[in-house]
């Protein structure tokens, strides 16, 4: 039986920060960097973030995280992959996220996608996520994908990964 891996979407497959930085700069005239917001949740770093992600189209045009497509396709052959995204809080994101996955990760079946409000509902052996809140209570092996929000998180339970190339070295036999 194959091991099951939960893979987060935003901040792991989809590179959300360039979009957040751009919108913030357009609205405020202030260009932030990753260092400026290190250790802050998106809502703290970008006060209007909840409004932005609630708008139709926000998630549809996010760039793909470098290397994610190639490595996830390899992982999909070795593991049972489930893309899990906290999407139900922002109903406009549901269609955007589904269409984004279909466009960029066409090898992921609709049966391998879960949109929910609580990732603890999904059981697996491994989780790859950028949010400590999702990883902290997960019973299996955890990989924290480096993003500005988690730069100061030093929980030794989580293995830090900085790229999909690192994930490939760890998880592809």
DRENMIRO-318035 format. One line per 4 residues: number of its first residue (from 0); their letters; for each residue x negated, y, z of N, C-alpha, C, O. Coordinates in steps of 0.02 Angstrom, whole numbers, plus 32768, in hexadecimal, padded with zeros to 4 digits. Atoms other than C-alpha are relative to their C-alpha. Layout:
BEGIN
NUM> a> X:Y:Z:X:Y:Z:X:Y:Z:X:Y:Z  ... .
***
This chain:
BEGIN
0> xxxx> 7FD6:7FC5:8000:8000:8000:8000:7FD4:803E:8000:7FA4:8043:8027  8026:7FC2:8006:7FBE:80AC:7FCE:800C:802D:803D:8043:802E:8059  7FF6:7FCD:7FCC:7FA0:8131:8052:8027:803A:7FE2:8024:8047:7FA6  7FD6:7FC8:8015:8016:81C4:804B:7FDF:8042:8015:7FC9:8049:804E .
4> xxxx> 801D:7FBE:7FF3:7FD5:8277:803E:8034:8036:7FF5:8054:803A:7FC0  7FD8:7FC3:8007:803A:8315:805F:7FD1:8037:7FE9:7F9E:8044:8008  8027:7FC8:801A:7FF7:83A5:7FF7:802D:803E:8001:8063:803F:7FE4  7FDD:7FC0:7FFE:802F:8456:801C:7FFC:8022:7FBC:7FCF:8014:7F95 .
8> xxxx> 7FFF:7FDE:8040:805A:84C7:7F8B:7FDD:8045:8004:7FA9:804F:7FE5  8019:7FBB:7FFD:803B:857F:7FB9:7FC0:8003:8029:7FBF:7FEF:8064  8040:7FFC:7FDE:7F86:859F:7FE6:7FD5:7FC3:7FF8:7F9C:7FC2:800E  8025:803D:800B:7F51:84F0:7FB2:8001:7FEE:7FB5:7FCC:7FE4:7F97 .
12> xxxx> 7FFA:800A:8049:7F93:84D0:7F01:8008:8043:7FDC:7FEA:804E:7FA7  7FF3:7FBD:801D:7FD0:8581:7EDD:7FD8:8034:8026:7FDB:8037:8064  802B:7FCD:7FE1:7F59:8611:7EFE:8029:803F:800D:802C:806B:7FE2  7FD0:7FCB:7FEF:7FD0:8689:7F56:7FDE:8043:8011:7FFB:8078:8006 .
16> xxxx> 801F:7FC2:7FE8:7F52:8708:7F99:7FF2:8034:7FCA:7FFD:806F:7FD7  8008:7FCB:8033:7F25:875F:7EF4:8040:8028:7FF4:803E:8065:7FEC  7FC0:7FDF:800A:7FDE:8785:7EDE:8011:802E:803B:8029:8066:8031  7FF2:7FD7:7FC5:7FF1:87C4:7F91:7FD4:803E:8001:7FEC:8075:800F .
20> xxxx> 802D:7FC7:8002:7F58:8833:7F80:8016:8033:7FCC:8015:806F:7FD9  7FEB:7FD3:8036:7F97:887B:7EDA:803F:8027:8012:8042:8064:8009  7FC1:7FDF:7FEE:8048:88A1:7F18:7FF4:8033:8038:800E:806A:8036  800F:7FD3:7FC9:8005:88EE:7FB9:7FDE:8040:7FE5:7FEF:8077:7FFA .
24> xxxx> 8024:7FC6:801C:7F90:895F:7F55:8030:802D:7FD7:802C:806A:7FDB  7FD0:7FD9:8028:801D:8994:7EDE:802E:8029:802D:803F:8062:801D  7FD1:7FDD:7FD3:808E:89C2:7F70:7FDF:8033:802E:7FFE:8065:8040  8020:7FD5:7FCD:800E:8A13:7FE3:7FC5:8028:7FE6:7FB1:805A:8004 .
28> xxxx> 803D:7FE0:8019:7F7A:8A45:7F77:7FC1:7FE7:8023:7F8A:7FFD:8013  8037:801A:7FD9:7F0C:89E4:7FF0:7FEE:7FBA:7FE9:8019:7F8D:7FE9  8016:8042:8016:7EA5:8952:7FAE:7FE0:7FDC:803B:7FAC:7FF0:8055  801A:8028:7FC9:7E8B:88CF:8035:7FD3:7FC8:7FE4:7FD8:7FB6:7FAA .
32> xxxx> 802A:8039:8011:7E09:8844:8034:8010:7FC7:8030:8033:7FD1:8062  7FF6:8039:7FD4:7E09:8797:8082:7FE3:800F:8046:8000:7FFB:8078  801E:7FEE:7FBF:7D97:87DB:810B:802D:802F:8028:8030:802A:8066  7FD3:7FD1:7FDE:7E14:8865:8133:8039:7FDD:8025:8052:7FF5:8058 .
36> xxxx> 7FC6:8022:7FE4:7E9C:87E7:815A:7FEF:7FBC:8020:801C:7F96:8031  8016:8040:7FE4:7E35:8755:819E:8021:7FF3:8043:8021:801D:8070  7FE0:8015:7FC2:7E93:86F8:8226:8047:8018:8009:8067:8008:803B  7FBB:7FE6:7FFB:7F39:8750:8204:802F:7FD6:7FD5:801D:7FC4:7F9D .
40> xxxx> 7FCD:8020:8029:7FD6:86F8:81CA:8015:8031:7FCA:800B:806E:7FD1  7FED:7FD5:8038:8019:873A:8125:802E:8039:8016:8028:8071:7FFD  7FD0:7FCD:7FEA:80A7:8796:817F:7FDD:8039:8025:7FF4:8072:8023  8026:7FCD:7FDC:8027:87F3:81EA:7FD5:8029:7FD0:7FD2:8066:7FD5 .
44> xxxx> 802D:7FDF:802F:7FAF:881A:815D:8025:802C:7FCE:800C:8060:7FB9  7FD8:7FDD:8033:8036:8852:80E4:8046:800B:801D:8070:7FDF:8018  7FC0:7FF4:7FDE:80C9:88A3:8140:803E:7FF5:7FD5:8073:7FE5:7FEF  7FC6:800A:802C:813B:8895:80A7:8002:7FBB:7FE0:8029:7FAF:7FB3 .
48> xxxx> 8007:8042:801D:810C:87E1:8081:8043:7FDA:7FFD:8051:7FBA:7FCA  7FC1:8025:8001:81B6:8798:80B1:802F:8019:7FC9:8052:7FF1:7FAA  7FD7:7FE5:8037:820E:880D:8038:7FE6:7FE8:7FBD:800C:7FD3:7F92  801E:8014:8040:8194:87E3:7FAC:800F:7FB7:7FEF:8024:7FA7:7FB7 .
52> xxxx> 7FF7:8047:800F:81A3:8726:7FBE:804A:7FED:7FFA:805B:7FB7:7FE3  7FB8:800C:8006:8261:8734:7FC7:801A:8013:7FBB:8052:8000:7FA8  7FEB:7FE9:8042:8269:8783:7F1A:7FF8:7FC9:7FCC:7FC5:7FA6:7FCB  8008:8032:8036:828B:8712:7E84:7FC2:8010:7FD6:7FB4:804A:7FC7 .
56> xxxx> 803A:7FF8:802B:81EF:86F6:7E1D:7FBD:8003:8024:7F89:7FFA:8005  8040:7FFA:7FDC:816D:870D:7EA6:7FD6:7FC1:7FF7:7F9B:7FC6:7FE5  8026:803E:8001:8139:8656:7EA8:7FF5:7FE5:7FBA:7FC9:7FBC:7FAF  8002:801B:8044:8154:8635:7DEF:7FBF:8010:7FDC:7FAA:7FE9:7FB0 .
60> xxxx> 803A:7FE9:8027:80B9:8693:7DB5:7FBE:7FFC:8027:7F8D:801A:8013  803E:8005:7FD9:8038:8665:7E3A:7FCB:7FD9:7FD8:7FDB:7FAA:7FB4  8035:8026:8022:7F8F:862C:7DF8:7FF6:7FBC:8022:8004:7FB3:805D  8010:8044:7FE7:7F5C:8576:7E0C:7FBD:8004:8025:7F8D:8022:800C .
64> xxxx> 803E:8003:7FDB:7ED8:8557:7E90:7FCB:7FDB:7FD7:7FD8:7FA5:7FBD  8035:801C:8028:7E33:8532:7E3B:7FF3:7FB6:8012:7FE9:7FA6:804D  800F:8047:7FF7:7E16:8477:7E24:8039:7FD5:8018:8034:7F98:8017  7FCA:8027:7FE2:7EBC:8443:7E6F:8022:7FD1:7FCF:8033:7F98:7FE1 .
68> xxxx> 7FDC:802A:8031:7F0C:8400:7DD0:7FD9:7FC0:7FF3:7FF5:7F89:7FF6  8029:803A:8011:7E7C:838C:7DA3:7FFB:7FD0:803B:8002:7F93:8032  8009:802C:7FC5:7E61:834A:7E54:8042:7FE1:8016:8043:7FA6:8027  7FC0:801C:7FEC:7F19:8335:7E7D:8016:7FC9:7FD0:8034:7F97:7FE5 .
72> xxxx> 7FEF:8035:8030:7F31:82D1:7DDE:7FD9:7FC0:8010:7FF5:7F89:800B  8027:803B:7FEB:7EA4:825C:7E16:801D:7FE2:8040:8025:7FA6:8045  7FE3:8018:7FC1:7EEC:8251:7EC5:8042:7FDC:7FF5:8051:7FAB:8017  7FBE:801C:800F:7F97:8229:7E7C:7FFA:7FB7:7FE8:802A:7F91:7FEE .
76> xxxx> 800B:8046:8016:7F4D:8188:7E34:7FEB:7FD3:803A:7FF6:7F96:8037  801C:8027:7FC8:7EFF:8151:7ED9:802D:8000:803E:8029:7FD3:8068  7FD7:7FF6:7FC5:7F80:818E:7F59:8048:800E:7FEB:8056:801D:7FB1  7FBD:7FE8:800A:8039:81AF:7F6B:8000:804A:8014:7FF9:805A:804F .
80> xxxx> 8003:7FB8:7FF5:803C:826D:7F5A:8047:801B:8008:8074:800A:7FE2  7FC1:7FDB:7FF7:80CA:82D8:7F9E:7FED:8049:8008:7FCA:805C:8036  8009:7FB8:7FFA:80C6:8393:7F7F:8039:8018:802D:8074:8010:801E  7FCF:7FEA:7FCF:811D:83E0:8016:7FF6:804C:800A:7FBF:8063:8017 .
84> xxxx> 8004:7FB7:7FFA:8146:8499:801F:8039:8019:802C:8073:8005:8025  7FCD:7FDF:7FD7:81A0:8501:80A1:8022:8034:7FD4:800B:806C:7FCF  7FE0:7FD5:8032:8219:854B:8025:8048:8013:8011:8062:8044:7FF7  7FB8:7FF5:7FF6:82C9:8543:806B:800F:8041:8024:8048:8059:8021 .
88> xxxx> 7FF6:7FBE:7FE0:82B2:85E3:80D1:8009:8037:7FCC:8028:806A:7FD9  7FFD:7FCF:8037:82A1:863F:802B:8021:7FDF:7FC4:7FFE:7FC7:7F97  7FDC:8025:8034:8329:85F8:7FB9:7FEC:8012:7FB8:7FEF:7FE7:7F8C  8014:7FEE:8044:82EE:865B:7F21:7FC0:7FDD:7FEA:7FB1:7FD8:7FAF .
92> xxxx> 803E:8021:8011:824A:85FD:7F2B:8009:7FB9:7FE5:7FDD:7F9E:7FC4  7FF6:8046:8012:8296:8552:7F0C:7FF7:7FF2:7FB6:7FD0:7FC7:7FA3  8006:800A:8048:82AB:855F:7E50:7FBB:8015:7FE8:7F9D:7FF3:7FBF  8042:7FE9:8014:820A:85C4:7E3D:7FCB:7FCA:800D:7FA2:7FBB:7FE2 .
96> xxxx> 8033:8032:7FED:81A4:8540:7E99:8008:7FC0:7FD7:7FD6:7FA3:7FC1  7FF6:803C:8028:81F3:84AE:7E3D:7FE7:800A:7FB8:7FC6:7FDF:7F9D  8016:7FF2:8044:81D5:84FF:7D93:7FB4:8008:7FFC:7F95:7FF4:7FCB  8048:7FF8:7FFD:8123:852E:7DC5:7FDE:7FBC:8002:7FAE:7FB0:7FDD .
100> xxxx> 801D:8044:7FFC:80FC:847A:7DF5:8009:7FDB:7FBE:7FDA:7FBA:7FA7  7FF3:8023:803F:814C:8438:7D56:7FCF:8019:7FC9:7FB7:7FF2:7FA1  802D:7FE3:8032:80E1:84AF:7CED:7FB7:7FED:800C:7F94:7FDA:7FDD  8048:8008:7FF2:803A:8499:7D45:7FEC:7FBA:8017:7FB2:7FA7:8010 .
104> xxxx> 800E:8042:7FE6:8047:83EA:7D90:8034:7FCF:7FE5:8057:7FAE:800B  7FCB:8027:8020:80B4:838D:7D13:7FFB:7FB5:8012:802C:7F91:8009  8008:8046:7FEC:806E:82E5:7D50:8020:7FF1:8044:8026:7FB7:8057  7FDD:8009:7FC0:80C5:8301:7DF8:804B:7FF9:7FF0:806A:8027:7FD4 .
108> xxxx> 7FBA:800E:800C:8173:82B4:7DEE:802C:8029:8030:8016:803D:8065  7FD0:7FDD:7FD5:820C:830C:7E35:800B:7FD8:8040:8021:7FF4:8073  7FF8:802A:7FC4:8211:8279:7EAF:7FC7:800B:8032:7FCB:7FF3:806B  803A:7FF4:7FD6:816A:82B3:7EF7:8000:8047:801D:7FCC:805D:8037 .
112> xxxx> 7FFC:7FBB:7FE9:81A5:8362:7F27:8034:8007:8036:806D:7FF0:802F  7FD2:7FF4:7FC9:81F3:8394:7FCC:7FFD:804A:8013:7FC8:8064:8024  7FF9:7FBB:7FE8:8230:8444:7FF3:8027:7FFC:8041:805D:7FDF:8044  7FE1:8007:7FBE:825A:8455:80AB:7FF2:803E:802B:7FD5:806F:8014 .
116> xxxx> 800C:7FCB:7FD0:8255:84C4:8144:7FD2:7FEA:8039:7FBE:8012:8063  8029:801C:7FCB:81ED:8451:81B3:7FDA:7FC4:7FE5:7FF8:7F90:7FD8  8028:8036:801D:815E:83E5:8173:7FF9:7FC4:802E:7FE6:7F8E:8018  8006:8039:7FD2:8160:8378:820F:8033:7FCA:7FF0:802E:7F92:8009 .
120> xxxx> 7FCE:8031:8015:81F6:8321:81C1:7FE3:7FCB:7FD1:7FFF:7F95:7FC9  801D:802C:8032:8184:82D1:8140:7FC6:7FDA:801F:7F98:7FF8:803C  8034:802B:7FE4:8117:823E:8176:7FCF:7FEB:7FCA:7FE3:7FDB:7F92  8034:8014:802F:8071:8217:8122:7FC1:7FEF:8027:7FBF:7FF4:8064 .
124> xxxx> 8040:8011:7FE1:7FBE:81E1:8143:7FD1:803D:8002:7FA8:8042:8030  802E:7FC8:8008:7F67:8282:810C:8029:803F:7FEF:805B:803B:7FCB  7FE1:7FC0:8013:7F99:833A:8102:7FC9:8032:7FED:7F97:8039:8010  802B:7FCA:8016:7F41:83C4:80A0:802A:803F:8000:805B:8043:7FDB .
128> xxxx> 7FD7:7FC4:7FF6:7F82:846F:80D4:7FD2:8039:8015:7F9B:802E:802D  8028:7FC7:7FE9:7F44:851F:80F7:801A:801D:8041:7FF8:8047:8060  7FE3:7FE5:7FC3:7FB6:8543:818B:7FF4:7FD1:803B:800C:7F98:803B  800B:802A:7FC4:7F7C:8501:8235:8041:7FE8:801F:8044:7FB1:8039 .
132> xxxx> 7FC1:8014:7FE1:8032:84FE:8270:801B:7FBF:7FE2:803D:7F9A:8005  7FEA:803E:8020:8055:8472:81F3:7FD3:7FC6:8011:7FE9:7F8D:8015  8032:8034:7FF3:7FB7:8412:821A:7FFC:7FEB:8049:7FEF:7FB0:8058  800C:800D:7FB9:7FB2:841F:82D8:8027:7FC6:801D:800D:7FA2:8048 .
136> xxxx> 7FD7:8036:7FE4:803F:83A4:82FA:8006:7FC4:7FD2:802E:7F97:7FDF  7FFF:8038:802F:801E:832F:8269:7FD8:7FC6:801D:7FA0:7FD1:8035  8020:803A:7FE0:7FF1:827F:82A4:7FC6:7FE3:7FD8:7F9B:7FC2:7FF5  8034:801E:802A:7F81:824F:8211:7FC3:802C:7FFA:7FB8:8059:8022 .
140> xxxx> 803D:7FDA:800E:7EDE:8292:81CB:8013:8043:7FE1:803C:8046:7FB4  7FEF:7FBD:8018:7EE3:834E:81AC:7FC4:8022:7FE1:7F8C:801E:7FF9  8031:7FD7:8023:7E84:83BC:8133:801B:8046:7FFC:8051:8052:7FE1  7FEB:7FBA:8002:7E8F:8478:8149:7FDD:8022:7FC5:7FA0:8028:7FC4 .
144> xxxx> 801A:7FE0:803C:7E7B:84D0:80A2:7FF3:8049:8010:8021:806E:8023  8014:7FBD:7FEC:7E1C:8571:80BF:8026:8036:7FDB:8027:8039:7F9D  7FDE:7FC4:8017:7E83:860F:80AA:7FF5:8035:8035:7FE4:8024:806E  800C:7FCB:7FCE:7E75:86B9:8101:8024:7FF5:8042:8008:8003:8077 .
148> xxxx> 7FDA:8008:7FC2:7EFD:868D:817F:7FE1:7FCF:8031:7FED:7FD5:806D  801C:8033:7FD3:7E9A:85FA:81C5:7FB5:8005:800B:7F96:7FD6:8025  8049:7FFA:7FFC:7DE8:863D:81C0:7FE6:7FFA:8048:7FAD:7FE5:8052  8017:8003:7FBA:7DDF:8647:827F:801A:7FC2:8024:8010:7FBB:8060 .
152> xxxx> 7FE5:803D:7FE2:7E34:85A0:829D:7FC8:7FCC:8002:7FB0:7FB5:7FCE  8037:8030:7FF7:7DB1:8529:82E3:8018:7FC0:8021:7FF2:7FA0:8045  7FE5:803D:7FE2:7E21:8498:8315:7FD8:7FC5:7FE4:7FD9:7FB7:7FA8  802B:8036:8016:7DAB:8404:830F:8027:7FC3:7FE6:8009:7F96:7FC8 .
156> xxxx> 7FD7:8036:801A:7E3C:8390:82E6:8005:8002:7FB4:800C:7FCF:7F93  7FF8:7FF6:8048:7E44:83D8:8236:7FBB:8002:7FDD:7F8D:8023:7FF6  803C:7FFB:802A:7DBE:83BD:81B2:800A:803A:7FD0:803A:803B:7FAA  7FFA:7FC5:802C:7DA0:8462:8158:7FE7:7FEE:7FBB:7FB2:7FD1:7FB2 .
160> xxxx> 8014:8006:8046:7D9B:845D:809B:8007:8045:7FDF:8037:8069:7FEB  8002:7FBE:801F:7D6E:84F5:8033:8013:8000:7FB7:801A:8034:7F98  7FF1:8005:8048:7D98:84B4:7F86:801D:7FBC:7FF0:801A:7F8D:8019  7FE8:8041:8018:7DE9:842A:7F24:7FC7:7FD2:7FEF:7FCF:7F95:7FF1 .
164> xxxx> 803B:802A:800C:7D3B:83ED:7EF6:7FED:7FDB:8040:7FDA:7FA1:803D  800D:8021:7FBF:7D20:83C8:7FB0:8033:7FCA:800E:8021:7F94:8026  7FCB:8032:7FF5:7DC7:836D:7FBA:7FF1:7FC3:7FD4:7FF9:7F8A:7FEB  8010:8038:802D:7D94:8304:7F24:7FC8:7FD5:801C:7FCD:7F98:801B .
168> xxxx> 8039:8026:7FE3:7CEF:82D2:7F76:8015:7FD6:803C:7FFC:7F9F:8046  7FEA:8023:7FC4:7D49:829F:8015:8031:7FC8:7FF1:802C:7F91:800D  7FC8:802E:8007:7DE2:8245:7FD2:8000:7FD4:7FC2:8026:7FA3:7FBF  8002:802B:803B:7DB5:81FD:7F28:7FC7:7FCE:8008:7F8D:7FE2:800F .
172> x> 8034:8033:7FF5:7D58:8158:7F3B:7FCC:7FFE:7FC7:7F9E:7FD6:7FC9 .
***
